[in-house]
Amino acid sequence: MESYESEDLLMDFSGRDKATYVQDTFNAIAKRYDMMNTLMSFGLDKGWRKKAVRTVEAKPGMNMVDICCGTAPLSLELAMTVGEQGHVTGLDFSENMLKKADENLADSPYRSIIELRQGDAMNLPFADNSFDGATVGWGLRNLPDLEKGIQEMVRVVKPGCMVVSLDMAKPTMPGFKQGYWLYFDKLVPLMGKIWAGKAKAYQYLHDSAVEFPEQQELAKIFARCGLTETRYQNLAGGVVAIVSGRKPKFP
């Protein structure tokens, strides 16, 4: 699919226009997405995903859903925890990301318990109270309506279960903060141009991170969407954060 090449970035999008841009962007970078994630995170992303799986309280035999699953690394991490008696559904908007996910999982012993589905996070194709927990990794900032996306995740998990987001955050330490944003603004698009051939797509990743609510605010949004026990955990000095909340057991 041809990538979207407009200079207009995230702050100019609303509703379906943003959704179309996001879909085109991730279709364009799917083949090199995993490599770029490892490079940009200096290899720390795997450990972050493990922590997200612990936070969602995944256990053997559970039925989990991974929203905006991309190439499915978080789905696989969930599958390794729920085991052969469990089940993981990975859902994503981008057909090319799902094709890459299928390639990534082809030789995995957990492939049989991972179901990949193309779908819209704004209108999840699942019944109420279907899952034992829901994760989203680097996906909420791509949604045209953040609160609607969170509410959909809340809807499909069972009462008492967790909703967990792993995403970019806002570091606050003086000096480190400025260095981080310089790296993200200048070096990440350059890396995207060199290794993925898509500098503007990786510029979008910077712009979406700038516009995304800081971790403290996102925890408040989780609470507004009906979750309790909302909290955030900073990782790597606040470059990344896990934000989580629990669906109330009783209405």
VOFI-515721 format. One record per residue: x, y, z negated of N, C-alpha, C in turn; residue in three letters. Coordinates in steps of 0.02 Angstrom, whole numbers, plus 32768, in hexadecimal, padded with zeros to 4 digits. Last residue first. Layout:
# VOFI-515721
XYZXYZXYZALA/...
END
This chain:
# VOFI-515721
7BDF7F6E78587BD07FAF78777BC27FE47843PRO/7C6A7F1378197C237F2178167C167F657834PHE/7CEF7F0F78367CCB7ED078337C807EDA7833LYS/7D377F8478AA7D157F75786A7CF07F33786EPRO/7DCE7F6578FB7D867F6D79047D637F5A78C3LYS/7E627FBD78D07E3A7F8178C97DF07F9078D5ARG/7EF17FFC792B7EB6800479017E8D7FC47902GLY/7F8E804A795C7F60801279527F2480257926SER/801A806D79BC7FDF8089799B7FAB80537996VAL/80C3807079C7808B804279C580538064799EILE/812C80D87A2C810580CC79EE80D1809779FAALA/81CA811A7A5F819280ED7A6B816D80E47A29VAL/821781787A25821281787A6E81D5814F7A83VAL/822B816D799E81EE818F79B581E981967A00GLY/829E8123798A829E816A7978826181907990GLY/827380A279B382A980C579D682A7811079C9ALA/81C980B679838200808A7997823480B479BCLEU/814D80D57909817F80EF793781B580BB7944ASN/80AB80A678FA80EE809078E8811F80AA791CGLN/801080E178BA804180DE78EF808580C878D2TYR/7F6480B078987FA880C478857FD580C478C2ARG/7EC4808F78547EED80A7788B7F3180BF7872THR/7E5F8050780C7EA5803E77FE7ED480557836GLU/7DE3804678917DF98055784D7E42803F7845THR/7D95808D79247DC3805E79037DD4807678BCLEU/7D4780E8796B7D2680B679417D538085791EGLY/7D81814E79AC7D63811B79D67D4780E179ADCYS/7DBE819479497D8281B179667D5D817E7991ARG/7E2E814179377DFC814679027DBA8162791DALA/7E72815C79AE7E5D8118799F7E258118796APHE/7E8E81E279967E6081D179CB7E46818979C2ILE/7EEE81D379317EAE81F579227E7A81E57957LYS/7F538198797C7F35817279447EF28191792FALA/7F70820279D07F5281C679EC7F33819B79B6LEU/7FAD825B79777F6C826C79947F4A822F79B1GLU/80238215795D7FF7822779267FB082377940GLN/805E820C79DE804781D079BB801881DE7981GLN/801F82867A538052826C7A268034823579FAGLU/7FCB82627AEF7FCA827B7AA98004825E7A81PRO/801D82847B8A7FFF82537B5D8001826D7B15PHE/806882DD7BD5802182EC7BCA800082BE7B97GLU/80E5829D7BD880DF82E17BBD809682F07BAAVAL/80C482267C1980DB82237BD480D682687BB2ALA/80A582557C97807082367C70808482307C27SER/812282847CBF80EB82B47CB680B282967C8DASP/816D820C7CC6818082437C99814582707C8BHIS/812581C97D27812C81AB7CE5814181DF7CB1LEU/8137821F7D9480F482187D7680F981FA7D31TYR/81B982027DB081AA82457D96816582447D77GLN/81A581887DE881C281897DA581BF81CF7D87TYR/816E81B07E60814881837E35816381857DEEALA/81D781F97E96819A821C7E81816E81F17E55LYS/823881967EB3824581C97E81820681EA7E68ALA/8246810A7EE98208812D7EDC821181627EA5LYS/82AA80AB7EF4829980D17F2F825A80FB7F28GLY/82DB80637E8C829980517EA4828480777EE2ALA/835C80917E77834F80497E71830A80347E8ATRP/835C811D7E97839480F27EA9837F80A87EACILE/82E281507E6882F5815A7EAE832B81297EC3LYS/82E8812C7DE282B281137E0C82C281197E55GLY/835581777DBA8359812E7DB88324810F7DE4MET/831881F57DC9835381E37DF1835D81987DF3LEU/82B181EF7D69829F81F37DB182DA81E27DDFPRO/830B81E37CF682DC81AE7D0882C581B37D50VAL/8356825C7CEF8376821D7D00834681E77D16LEU/82FA82C97CD5832C82CB7D0B834482867D20LYS/829C82A87C71828A82D77CA782B982D27CE2ASP/82DD82537C1A829F823C7C3A828E82687C76PHE/834A82A17BF1835482607C108317824B7C38TYR/8303830B7BB6833083187BEE833D82D77C15LEU/82C382C97B50829A82E57B8582C582F87BC2TRP/833582A37B02830782717B1E82DF828D7B58TYR/836C831B7ADC839282EE7B06836682BA7B28GLY/8308834D7A89831983727AC6834083457AF7GLN/830982EB7A2382CC82FA7A4982DD831B7A8BLYS/838982F679EF837582B87A0F833982C47A3CPHE/8374838179C783AE836979ED839D832A7A13GLY/83058354794383288387796B8367836C798BPRO/828F82D5795182D082E6793582F3831A7960MET/821B82A9798F821A82EA796E825E83017953THR/81D682587A208208825D79EB820A82A479CFPRO/8140821E7A4C8162825F7A4A8195825F7A11LYS/812F818D7AB5811B81B87A7E814481F87A81ALA/80F0810A7B1F811D81417B128102816D7ADAMET/80A480797ACD80AC80AB7B0280E180DE7AEFASP/803280037AA4807A800E7AA58088803E7ADELEU/7FA07FEF7A447FC0800F7A7E800B80157A72SER/7F257F7E7A0E7F6A7F957A077F837FB37A49VAL/7EA57F4C79A77EB37F6B79E77EF77F8D79E1VAL/7E727EBA79497E9C7EF379557E9D7F0A799EMET/7DD77E8978F57E137E7D791D7E347EBF7931CYS/7D5E7E9F78B77D977E8C788D7DD87E8478B2GLY/7CF97E68793D7CFE7E8D78FE7D377E7278D3PRO/7D547E4A79D77D267E3579A37D2E7E617965LYS/7D5F7EB87A657D7D7E907A307D497E8079FAVAL/7D177F097ABC7D207EC37ACF7D447E997A9AVAL/7D117F8B7A827CD47F667A917CE07F1B7A99ARG/7D957FB57A7F7D727FA87A407D357F7D7A4CVAL/7DA87FC77B087DCF7F957AE57DAE7F827AA2MET/7D4E80307B1C7D437FF17B3E7D6B7FB87B1DGLU/7D8A80947AD07D48807B7ABC7D3980387ADEGLN/7DFC80AB7B1E7E03808F7ADA7DC180717AC4ILE/7DBF80E17B907DE780A57B957DF080847B51GLY/7D8381547B5B7D5981207B797D7F80DE7B7ELYS/7DF5819C7B367DC781837B037D99814D7B1EGLU/7E3181B87BB67E5481937B827E2481747B4FLEU/7E0E81B37C537DE981C77C167E04819C7BDDASP/7E6A81867CB07E4A81C77CBB7E2281E07C7FPRO/7F02813D7C737EBA813B7C7A7E9C81807C86LEU/7F87813C7C587F74813B7C9E7F29813E7CA9ASN/7F99812F7BD27FA781717BF07F9581757C39ARG/7F8280A77BBA7F4F80D87BA87F5A811B7BCALEU/7FF6805C7BDC7FBD80607C097F8B80967BF9GLY/805D80207B94806C80567BC38033805F7BF5TRP/7FFB7F9A7B7380407FB07B72804D7FE37BA9GLY/7F7F7F687B087F8B7F8E7B467FD27FAA7B41VAL/7F1F7EE17AC27F5B7F097AC87F597F327B08THR/7EA97E9D7A517EB67EBD7A927EF67EE67A8EALA/7E5D7E097A0B7E8A7E427A087E977E5D7A4DGLY/7E057DA67A247E217DA979E07E537DE279D8ASP/7D747DD27A897DBA7DC37A7E7DCF7DCA7A35PHE/7CED7DF87A977D067DBC7ABA7D4A7DA57AA3SER/7C927E617A777CAB7E347A437CC67DF27A61ASN/7C377E6F7B117C477E887ACE7C637E507AA3ASP/7C827E297BA67C4B7E337B777C647E517B36ALA/7CDE7E7C7C287CD97E4B7BF27C9F7E5C7BC4PHE/7D1C7ED67C857CEC7EA37C9A7CE47E6B7C67PRO/7D247F7F7C517D3F7F3C7C4B7D0A7F077C5CLEU/7D3B80087C8A7CFD7FE17C8C7D107F977C8BASN/7DB7803B7C867D8180687C727D3E80447C6FMET/7E0A7FDE7CBC7E0B7FE67C737DD380137C59ALA/7DD67F787D3C7DDA7FBE7D277DD67FC27CDBASP/7E357EF07D867DF97F117D6B7E097F567D51GLY/7E6F7E507DAA7E6F7E967DBE7E2E7EB67DA5GLN/7EB67DDC7D387E7B7DF67D5A7E867E3F7D6EARG/7F007D477D077F0C7D8A7D217ECE7DA07D48LEU/7F107CE37C7C7EE47CF37CB37EF07D3C7CC8GLU/7F747C6E7C347F707CB57C447F457CBE7C82ILE/7F877BEA7C227F5B7C0A7BF17F567C567BFDILE/7FDE7BC17C847F9B7BA47C857F6C7BC67C53SER/805A7BFC7C6880327C157CA07FE97BFD7C9BARG/80B57BD37C0D80787BF27BF280497C097C29TYR/81277BAC7C4A80FE7B777C2E80BC7B917C12PRO/81457C057CE2813E7C077C9981137BCC7C81SER/81537C177D6781797BE07D4A81737BDE7CFEASP/80FC7C857D8080F67C477DA681197C0C7D85ALA/81017D027D4A80E67CCC7D2080E97C887D41LEU/812F7D547DAF81557D507D7081417D137D46ASN/80C87D467E0D810B7D2E7E1C81347D237DDCGLU/80637D877DC7805A7D417DD9809D7D217DEBASP/80987E087DC1808C7DE27D8380877D987D92ALA/80937E2A7E4780D57E237E2780CE7DFC7DE6LYS/80097E307E53802E7E017E7C80737DF57E5ELYS/7FF07E987DF97FD77E557DE97FF97E207E14LEU/80297F027E3F80447EF07DFD802D7EAA7DEBMET/7FD47F037EAD801A7EF27EB7803C7EE07E75ASN/7F597F2A7E797F5F7EE87E957FA87ED37E9EGLU/7F3A7F807DE77F657F7E7E227F6D7F367E3BSER/7EF17F767D727ED27F997DAA7EF77F8C7DECPHE/7EEB7EE07D0D7F0D7F1B7D287EE87F357D65ASP/7EED7E707C857EC57E967CB67EEC7ED37CCCLEU/7F027DD07C477F247E0E7C597EFE7E317C90GLY/7ED17D6C7BC57EBA7D8A7C037EE07DCB7C0ETHR/7F047CD87B797F137D207B827EF77D367BC5VAL/7EE47C5E7AFD7ED77C777B407EE67CC27B41HIS/7F197BC77AA37EFE7C0B7AAA7EF47C1E7AF2GLY/7F587B507AA27F127B4F7A8D7EF17B947A94GLN/7FDB7B707AC17FB37B4C7AF37F697B477AE1GLU/7FF67C187A7B80047BD37A8A7FD27BB17AB7GLY/7FFE7C977A477FBF7C737A3E7FC57C297A52VAL/80857CB87A68806F7CB77A22802F7C8E7A1ATHR/80917CB47AEF80C27C8F7AC880AE7C897A7FMET/802D7D0F7B1080237CC87B1E80547C9D7AF7ALA/80697D8A7AEE802E7D737ACB80247D287AD3LEU/80CE7D897B4F80E07D8A7B0880A57D747ADCGLU/807F7D907BC180A87D557BB580BC7D517B6CLEU/80497E107BB2801C7DD67BB680437D967BA6SER/80BE7E5A7BBE809C7E587B7D806A7E1F7B7BLEU/80DF7E427C45810D7E2E7C1080ED7E2B7BCBPRO/808B7E5D7CBB80787E2B7C8880AD7E197C54ALA/80917EC67D0F80B27E897D2580B07E527CF0THR/7FFB7F087CD180337F117CFE80507ECF7D17GLY/7F927F0F7C787FC77EDE7C6B80037EE67C98CYS/7F257F5B7C487F5B7F7B7C6E7F9A7F4F7C69CYS/7F0E7EF47BB67EF47F257BE67F2E7F4A7C07ILE/7F027E577B857F377E897B907F207EB77BC8ASP/7EAE7DF87B0B7EAB7E1C7B4A7EE17E517B4CVAL/7EA57D507AC47EBB7D967AC57EB27DB57B0AMET/7E767CDA7A597E647CF17A9C7E707D3C7A9FASN/7EDE7C6A79F77EB57CA67A027EAA7CB47A4CMET/7F367C0179E17EF07BF279EF7EC47C2D79FEGLY/7FA47C5579707F967C1B799B7F4B7C0E79A2PRO/7F887D09796F7F957CC9794D7F877C90797DLYS/7FA57DB779667F9A7D7C798F7FB07D3D7969ALA/7FA47E3879307F947DFE79057F827DC0792DGLU/7FD27EA679697F8E7E93797D7F777E547958VAL/80547EA5793680257ED8791E7FDD7EC57930THR/80937E41797F808A7E38793780557E68791CARG/808F7E8179FB806B7E4279F280617E3379A8VAL/80E47EED79E2809E7EFA79F280747EBB79E9ALA/815C7EA979D181407ECC799880F67EDC79A4LYS/816F7E7C7A5481697E4B7A1D81487E6C79E0LYS/81817EF77A9581467ECE7AA3813A7E997A6CARG/81FC7F1E7A6281C07F477A5581817F1F7A61TRP/82507EBD7A9782467EC07A4F82097EE97A3CGLY/82487EE47B1E82317EA17B0982237E9F7ABDLYS/82827F647B25823A7F5C7B2E82207F187B18ASP/83097F797B1F82E57F757ADF829C7F637AE7LEU/83567F8F7B9083497F4B7B7C83237F427B3BGLY/835080187BA683907FFA7B9183867FB37B75PHE/82E080477BE082DC803A7B98831D801E7B7BSER/830480517C6582EF808D7C4282EE80847BF7MET/83237FCA7C8583557FFE7C8A8343803B7C60LEU/82A77F8C7C7182E17F767C4B83177FAB7C4BTHR/82597FD17CCF82487FD27C8882837FC07C5DASN/82997FAD7D46829B7FF27D3082897FF87CE6MET/82787F247D4C82BE7F397D4882C47F807D2EMET/81EC7F2F7D59820A7F0D7D1F82537F227D16ASP/81DA7F757DD481C17F907D9581E47F707D59TYR/81F27F557E55822C7F667E2D82197F7C7DE6ARG/81727F397E8881A97F097E9381E47F167E65LYS/811D7FA87E6A81147F687E4981527F3B7E4EALA/811380277E9D814F80177E77814F7FD17E59ILE/809880307EE180D680417F048114802A7EE0ALA/803780127E84803F7FE57EBD80827FF17EDFASN/804780837E36805F80447E1C8061800D7E52PHE/801380E77E8E805580EC7E71806F80A87E5BTHR/7F8F80BD7EA87FC080C17EDE800780C27EC5ASP/7F5A80C77E257F5A80887E487F8D80887E80GLN/7F6C81507E0C7F8D811F7DE27F9180DC7E06VAL/7F1781887E6F7F5F81977E6F7F8581637E47TYR/7E9B81567E457EB681447E877F0081507E8ATHR/7E8F81957DC87E8E814C7DCD7EAC81357E0FALA/7E8B821B7DEC7EC482027DC67EC881B67DCCLYS/7E10821B7E2E7E4C822F7E517E8A82157E2EASP/7DAD81F97DD07DC281C77E017E0281DA7E26ARG/7DE182687D517DB382357D697DD282067D9CGLY/7E6282D57D867E2A82C87D5B7E0082917D7ASER/7F0383247D8E7ED582F07D9F7E9C82ED7D6EPHE/7F6883797D6C7F3883927D9E7F02835E7DAFASP/7FBE83397D187F95836E7CFB7F61838A7D2CMET/800782DE7D6D7FD182C97D417FA383017D2BLEU/802A833E7E02803583077DD47FFC83027DA4LEU/804683637EAA8019836D7E71801E83327E43ASP/808D83397F1480B483587EDF808883657EA2GLU/805F829A7F58804F82DF7F48807D82F97F11SER/806A82187F8A80A682427F898097828B7F78GLU/804281737F66802881B77F67806381E77F5ETYR/807680EC7FD1807781107F91805E81577F9BSER/801A806F8025804180AD8029803D80D27FE8GLU/802B7FC48000800080008000802C803E8000MET/
END
